[in-house]
């Protein structure tokens, strides 16, 4: 299929696979502000009631079949917002369907082998892929990148701290969610439950900041976990190190009213702090602050957040006015996240076993 450029005056068509809360509360509001360049034309969900009700909000076609959406000639860009285990095959199918660009929610694959396959298909078909780590598209982060000079080489400590109320509260502020899976009461005496919670915390929440952490960690392939705490009801505190860096990942989701999401990179004589807005709040970008001694320089907040940023990027990629991100960087981001998640779960299991042996409940 030929990659003919869309006429610049006509919005590009967007098709979305999976119409859950992220699509409803994040992507549709972001796309609503970009109607001059992007238009939602097709929404697919395995639940026909969800597909048709969400599609009706934006005047799009509804379907329950991936093939139907990929066969829709009005769809130029495909967004993959389905459950994780379907990401790889759907990304590959969208590339093979001759679409102009693909957005895949994180993680875009379940393992490194799948990621390599995606990268090969993307290279072969020439279809650019963007992974929805929205912080890397946030104008506040991009401004920091423009001004940090050699800070990435000098940093010794990197922190990602996330304090948020549960997603559902934000989702309900943003829109009326059609259906949401029921949540039960987890049994925290069960090691498998704790392992699942930590795996979910790293791959669902920390993963937003791990590409940022990796940019400040030249020896990221050599990461080891020092300490892991599972924070209830949902959260984690993980200390990691590489030969040259200390990394702290912390998160808690609870009854807080005041959300806070910060990324810090600290060197001997200078520090960078980025304050991100919560994902679901469409309230402009992060603000980046550099401090050295008593001097501070702040960049942002700017008018849009990283979600809008990633959609602007997709439109530019689809029109061929921007170079695609390197597939290797996407693979490195994924393997870094998987390594950390794997090591975190293993450390929690080892800690649990040691506590059992000592006759203490973990």
BAFIKE-554468 format. One record per residue (C-alpha): residue in three letters; x, y, z. Coordinates in Angstrom, 1 decimal. Layout:
<sites>
SITE res      X      Y      Z
SITE ALA      X      Y      Z
...
</sites>
This chain:
<sites>
SITE res      X      Y      Z
SITE UNK    0.0    0.0    0.0
SITE UNK    1.5    3.4   -0.9
SITE UNK    2.3    5.9    1.9
SITE UNK    0.8    8.9    0.1
SITE UNK    0.8   12.0    2.3
SITE UNK   -2.5   13.2    3.5
SITE UNK   -3.4   16.7    2.1
SITE UNK   -2.4   19.1    4.8
SITE UNK   -5.8   20.8    5.0
SITE UNK   -7.7   17.5    5.8
SITE UNK   -7.4   16.0    9.3
SITE UNK   -5.9   12.6    9.5
SITE UNK   -8.2    9.7   10.5
SITE UNK   -7.7    8.0   13.9
SITE UNK   -8.8    4.4   14.7
SITE UNK   -8.7    3.2   18.3
SITE UNK   -8.4   -0.5   19.3
SITE UNK   -9.9   -0.8   22.8
SITE UNK  -12.3    1.7   24.3
SITE UNK  -11.6    1.4   28.0
SITE UNK  -11.1    4.2   30.6
SITE UNK   -7.8    5.5   29.1
SITE UNK   -9.4    5.9   25.7
SITE UNK  -12.5    7.5   27.2
SITE UNK  -10.9    9.8   29.7
SITE UNK   -7.5   10.6   28.2
SITE UNK   -7.3   10.1   24.4
SITE UNK  -10.7   11.4   23.4
SITE UNK  -10.4   14.6   25.4
SITE UNK   -6.9   15.2   24.0
SITE UNK   -8.0   14.5   20.4
SITE UNK  -11.0   16.8   20.9
SITE UNK   -8.6   19.7   21.2
SITE UNK   -6.7   18.7   18.0
SITE UNK   -9.7   18.5   15.6
SITE UNK   -7.9   20.6   13.0
SITE UNK   -5.3   17.9   12.5
SITE UNK   -6.8   14.6   13.8
SITE UNK  -10.3   13.1   13.6
SITE UNK  -11.5   10.0   15.4
SITE UNK  -13.1    7.9   12.7
SITE UNK  -13.3    4.3   14.1
SITE UNK  -13.5    2.8   17.6
SITE UNK  -13.2   -0.9   18.1
SITE UNK  -13.9   -2.8   21.4
SITE UNK  -14.7   -6.5   22.0
SITE UNK  -17.8   -5.3   24.0
SITE UNK  -20.3   -4.0   21.3
SITE UNK  -22.1   -1.8   23.8
SITE UNK  -18.9    0.0   24.8
SITE UNK  -17.7    0.3   21.2
SITE UNK  -21.0    1.8   20.0
SITE UNK  -21.5    4.1   23.0
SITE UNK  -17.9    5.5   23.0
SITE UNK  -18.0    5.9   19.2
SITE UNK  -21.3    7.8   19.4
SITE UNK  -19.6   10.4   21.5
SITE UNK  -17.3   11.4   18.7
SITE UNK  -19.4   10.4   15.7
SITE UNK  -17.1    7.5   14.7
SITE UNK  -17.8    4.1   13.2
SITE UNK  -18.0    1.4   15.9
SITE UNK  -16.9   -2.2   15.5
SITE UNK  -15.9   -5.3   17.5
SITE UNK  -13.2   -6.5   15.0
SITE UNK   -9.6   -5.5   14.7
SITE UNK   -9.6   -6.5   11.0
SITE UNK  -12.7   -4.3   10.3
SITE UNK  -10.8   -1.3   11.8
SITE UNK   -7.6   -2.0   10.0
SITE UNK   -9.5   -2.4    6.7
SITE UNK  -11.1    1.1    7.1
SITE UNK   -9.5    3.3    4.5
SITE UNK  -10.5    6.4    6.6
SITE UNK   -8.1    5.3    9.3
SITE UNK   -4.5    6.7    8.9
SITE UNK   -3.3    6.3   12.5
SITE UNK   -4.1    3.4   14.7
SITE UNK   -4.0    3.7   18.5
SITE UNK   -3.6    0.4   20.4
SITE UNK   -5.3    0.7   23.8
SITE UNK   -6.2   -3.0   24.3
SITE UNK   -5.0   -5.4   27.1
SITE UNK   -1.2   -5.8   27.1
SITE UNK   -1.0   -9.3   25.8
SITE UNK   -2.6   -8.2   22.4
SITE UNK   -0.2   -5.2   21.8
SITE UNK    2.5   -6.9   19.8
SITE UNK    0.2   -8.8   17.3
SITE UNK   -1.9   -5.6   16.9
SITE UNK    1.0   -3.3   16.3
SITE UNK    2.4   -5.8   13.7
SITE UNK   -1.1   -6.1   12.0
SITE UNK   -1.4   -2.3   11.9
SITE UNK    2.0   -1.9   10.3
SITE UNK    1.2   -4.6    7.7
SITE UNK   -2.2   -2.9    7.0
SITE UNK   -0.2    0.0    5.5
SITE UNK   -1.3    2.6    8.1
SITE UNK    0.8    5.8    8.4
SITE UNK    1.7    5.6   12.1
SITE UNK    0.9    3.5   15.1
SITE UNK    0.5    4.6   18.8
SITE UNK    0.8    1.7   21.2
SITE UNK    0.0    2.1   24.9
SITE UNK    2.8    0.9   27.2
SITE UNK    4.2   -1.7   27.3
SITE UNK    4.3   -2.3   23.6
SITE UNK    5.4   -5.9   24.1
SITE UNK    5.5   -8.5   26.8
SITE UNK    9.2   -9.4   26.3
SITE UNK   12.3   -8.5   24.4
SITE UNK   11.8  -11.1   21.6
SITE UNK    8.3   -9.6   20.8
SITE UNK    9.8   -6.1   20.8
SITE UNK   12.5   -7.2   18.3
SITE UNK    9.8   -8.6   16.0
SITE UNK    7.8   -5.4   16.2
SITE UNK   11.0   -3.4   15.4
SITE UNK   11.8   -5.6   12.4
SITE UNK    8.2   -5.2   11.0
SITE UNK    8.3   -1.4   11.5
SITE UNK   11.6   -1.2    9.7
SITE UNK   10.4   -3.4    6.8
SITE UNK    7.0   -1.6    6.4
SITE UNK    8.3    1.9    7.1
SITE UNK    5.5    2.5    9.5
SITE UNK    6.6    4.6   12.5
SITE UNK    5.6    3.4   16.0
SITE UNK    5.2    5.7   19.1
SITE UNK    4.9    4.1   22.5
SITE UNK    2.6    6.0   24.8
SITE UNK    5.1    7.0   27.5
SITE UNK    3.4   10.4   27.6
SITE UNK    6.1   12.1   29.8
SITE UNK    8.7   11.9   27.0
SITE UNK    6.3   14.0   24.9
SITE UNK    5.6   16.6   27.6
SITE UNK    6.7   20.1   26.7
SITE UNK    8.2   20.5   30.2
SITE UNK   10.4   17.4   29.7
SITE UNK   11.3   18.5   26.2
SITE UNK   12.3   22.0   27.6
SITE UNK   14.5   20.3   30.2
SITE UNK   16.2   18.3   27.5
SITE UNK   17.0   21.4   25.6
SITE UNK   18.7   23.0   28.6
SITE UNK   20.4   20.2   30.6
SITE UNK   23.8   20.3   28.7
SITE UNK   26.0   17.5   30.2
SITE UNK   23.8   16.9   33.3
SITE UNK   23.0   13.4   32.1
SITE UNK   26.7   12.5   32.6
SITE UNK   27.1   14.1   36.0
SITE UNK   24.0   12.8   37.8
SITE UNK   24.4   10.4   40.7
SITE UNK   20.8   10.0   42.0
SITE UNK   17.5    9.7   40.1
SITE UNK   14.1    9.6   41.7
SITE UNK   10.6    9.1   40.5
SITE UNK    7.9    9.8   43.1
SITE UNK    4.2    9.4   42.5
SITE UNK    1.4   10.2   44.9
SITE UNK   -2.0    9.8   43.3
SITE UNK   -5.6    9.1   44.2
SITE UNK   -7.0    6.0   42.4
SITE UNK   -7.4    6.4   38.6
SITE UNK  -11.2    6.0   38.8
SITE UNK  -11.5    9.3   40.6
SITE UNK   -9.8   11.2   37.7
SITE UNK  -11.6    9.1   35.1
SITE UNK  -15.0   10.1   36.6
SITE UNK  -14.0   13.8   36.6
SITE UNK  -12.9   13.5   32.9
SITE UNK  -15.9   11.7   31.5
SITE UNK  -18.6    9.2   32.3
SITE UNK  -16.9    5.8   32.1
SITE UNK  -19.1    3.2   30.3
SITE UNK  -17.8    0.0   32.0
SITE UNK  -14.9   -0.7   34.3
SITE UNK  -13.7   -4.1   35.6
SITE UNK  -14.8   -4.8   39.2
SITE UNK  -12.1   -4.7   41.8
SITE UNK  -12.0   -7.2   44.6
SITE UNK  -10.2   -7.2   48.0
SITE UNK   -6.7   -8.4   47.4
SITE UNK   -5.3  -11.0   49.9
SITE UNK   -1.9   -9.5   50.9
SITE UNK   -0.8  -12.6   52.7
SITE UNK   -0.6  -14.3   49.3
SITE UNK    2.9  -13.8   47.7
SITE UNK    1.4  -14.1   44.2
SITE UNK   -0.9  -11.1   44.9
SITE UNK    2.1   -9.0   46.1
SITE UNK    4.2  -10.1   43.1
SITE UNK    1.3   -9.2   40.8
SITE UNK    0.8   -5.8   42.5
SITE UNK    4.6   -5.0   42.2
SITE UNK    4.7   -6.2   38.6
SITE UNK    1.6   -4.0   37.8
SITE UNK    3.1   -1.1   39.7
SITE UNK    6.4   -1.1   37.7
SITE UNK    4.8   -1.9   34.3
SITE UNK    1.7    0.3   34.8
SITE UNK    2.9    3.3   36.7
SITE UNK    6.7    3.5   37.1
SITE UNK    7.0    2.8   33.3
SITE UNK    5.9    6.3   32.6
SITE UNK    9.1    7.6   34.1
SITE UNK   11.5    4.8   33.3
SITE UNK   12.4    6.2   29.8
SITE UNK   13.4    9.4   31.7
SITE UNK   15.4    7.5   34.3
SITE UNK   17.2    5.6   31.5
SITE UNK   18.2    8.9   29.9
SITE UNK   20.2    9.7   33.0
SITE UNK   21.6    6.1   33.5
SITE UNK   24.3    5.4   30.9
SITE UNK   24.9    2.0   32.5
SITE UNK   21.2    1.0   32.6
SITE UNK   21.9   -2.5   31.4
SITE UNK   23.7   -3.2   34.7
SITE UNK   20.8   -2.5   37.1
SITE UNK   20.3   -4.4   40.4
SITE UNK   17.6   -4.1   43.1
SITE UNK   18.7   -3.3   46.6
SITE UNK   15.4   -3.1   48.5
SITE UNK   11.7   -3.5   47.7
SITE UNK    8.7   -2.6   49.8
SITE UNK    5.1   -3.3   48.7
SITE UNK    3.0   -0.3   49.8
SITE UNK   -0.7   -0.9   50.5
SITE UNK   -3.3   -0.5   49.1
SITE UNK   -1.4    0.1   45.9
SITE UNK    2.2    1.3   45.6
SITE UNK    5.9    0.4   45.9
SITE UNK    9.2    1.7   47.1
SITE UNK   12.1    0.3   45.2
SITE UNK   15.8    1.1   45.5
SITE UNK   18.1    0.2   42.7
SITE UNK   21.6    0.9   41.6
SITE UNK   23.9    0.6   38.7
SITE UNK   27.7    0.9   39.0
SITE UNK   27.4    4.8   38.8
SITE UNK   23.8    5.6   39.8
SITE UNK   21.3    5.3   42.6
SITE UNK   17.7    5.1   41.5
SITE UNK   14.6    5.4   43.8
SITE UNK   11.2    4.5   42.5
SITE UNK    8.3    5.4   44.8
SITE UNK    4.5    5.4   44.4
SITE UNK    1.4    5.3   46.5
SITE UNK   -2.2    5.5   45.3
SITE UNK   -4.6    6.1   48.2
SITE UNK   -7.0    8.5   49.6
SITE UNK   -4.8   11.6   49.0
SITE UNK   -6.5   14.7   47.5
SITE UNK   -3.3   16.3   46.5
SITE UNK   -1.6   14.5   43.6
SITE UNK    2.1   14.9   43.1
SITE UNK    4.2   13.3   40.4
SITE UNK    7.9   14.3   40.4
SITE UNK   11.0   13.2   38.6
SITE UNK   14.4   14.3   40.0
SITE UNK   18.0   14.0   38.7
SITE UNK   20.6   15.1   41.1
SITE UNK   24.3   15.8   40.6
SITE UNK   26.9   17.2   43.0
SITE UNK   26.4   20.8   42.1
SITE UNK   23.0   20.8   40.2
SITE UNK   19.6   19.2   40.2
SITE UNK   16.7   18.9   37.8
SITE UNK   13.2   18.5   39.2
SITE UNK   10.2   18.0   36.9
SITE UNK    6.7   18.3   38.3
SITE UNK    4.2   16.5   36.1
SITE UNK    0.4   17.0   36.1
SITE UNK   -1.6   13.8   36.8
SITE UNK   -2.3   11.9   33.5
SITE UNK   -6.1   12.5   33.6
SITE UNK   -6.0   16.2   34.3
SITE UNK   -5.9   18.1   31.0
SITE UNK   -4.2   21.1   32.7
SITE UNK   -1.1   21.9   30.7
SITE UNK    2.4   20.6   30.8
SITE UNK    5.0   19.7   33.5
SITE UNK    7.3   22.4   34.8
SITE UNK   11.0   21.8   34.9
SITE UNK   13.3   23.4   37.5
SITE UNK   17.1   23.5   37.4
SITE UNK   18.7   24.4   40.7
SITE UNK   22.4   25.2   41.3
SITE UNK   23.3   26.7   44.7
SITE UNK   20.6   29.4   45.3
SITE UNK   20.0   29.9   41.6
SITE UNK   16.9   28.3   39.9
SITE UNK   15.6   28.4   36.4
SITE UNK   12.1   27.1   35.6
SITE UNK   10.7   26.1   32.2
SITE UNK    6.9   25.7   31.8
SITE UNK    4.2   25.0   32.4
SITE UNK    3.2   25.2   28.8
SITE UNK   -0.2   25.0   27.2
SITE UNK   -0.5   21.2   26.6
SITE UNK    0.5   17.9   28.2
SITE UNK    2.3   14.9   27.0
SITE UNK   -0.8   13.1   25.7
SITE UNK   -1.5   16.0   23.3
SITE UNK    2.2   16.1   22.6
SITE UNK    2.2   12.4   21.5
SITE UNK   -0.8   13.0   19.2
SITE UNK    0.9   16.0   17.6
SITE UNK    4.0   13.9   17.1
SITE UNK    1.9   11.1   15.5
SITE UNK    0.3   13.6   13.1
SITE UNK    3.8   14.9   12.1
SITE UNK    5.1   11.3   11.6
SITE UNK    2.0   10.3    9.6
SITE UNK    2.5   13.4    7.3
SITE UNK    6.2   12.6    7.0
SITE UNK    7.3   15.9    8.5
SITE UNK    9.1   14.3   11.4
SITE UNK   11.7   11.5   11.8
SITE UNK   10.5    8.4   13.5
SITE UNK   11.9    7.6   17.0
SITE UNK   14.6    4.9   16.9
SITE UNK   13.3    1.4   17.4
SITE UNK   16.3    0.6   19.5
SITE UNK   15.4    3.3   22.0
SITE UNK   11.9    1.7   22.3
SITE UNK   13.4   -1.7   22.8
SITE UNK   15.9   -0.4   25.4
SITE UNK   13.1    1.4   27.3
SITE UNK   11.1   -1.8   27.4
SITE UNK   13.9   -4.2   28.4
SITE UNK   14.9   -1.7   31.1
SITE UNK   11.4   -1.7   32.5
SITE UNK   11.1   -5.5   32.2
SITE UNK   14.5   -6.0   34.0
SITE UNK   13.4   -3.7   36.8
SITE UNK   10.0   -5.4   37.1
SITE UNK   11.5   -8.9   37.1
SITE UNK   14.2   -8.0   39.7
SITE UNK   11.6   -6.3   41.9
SITE UNK    9.3   -9.3   41.9
SITE UNK   12.3  -11.7   42.5
SITE UNK   13.5   -9.5   45.5
SITE UNK   10.0   -9.4   47.0
SITE UNK    9.7  -13.2   46.7
SITE UNK   13.2  -13.7   48.3
SITE UNK   12.1  -11.3   51.1
SITE UNK    8.9  -13.2   51.6
SITE UNK   10.7  -16.5   51.8
SITE UNK   13.2  -15.2   54.4
SITE UNK   10.4  -13.7   56.5
SITE UNK    8.6  -17.1   56.4
SITE UNK   11.7  -18.9   57.5
SITE UNK   12.1  -16.5   60.5
SITE UNK    8.5  -17.2   61.3
SITE UNK    7.4  -13.6   60.7
SITE UNK    4.6  -12.7   58.4
SITE UNK    5.9  -10.4   55.7
</sites>
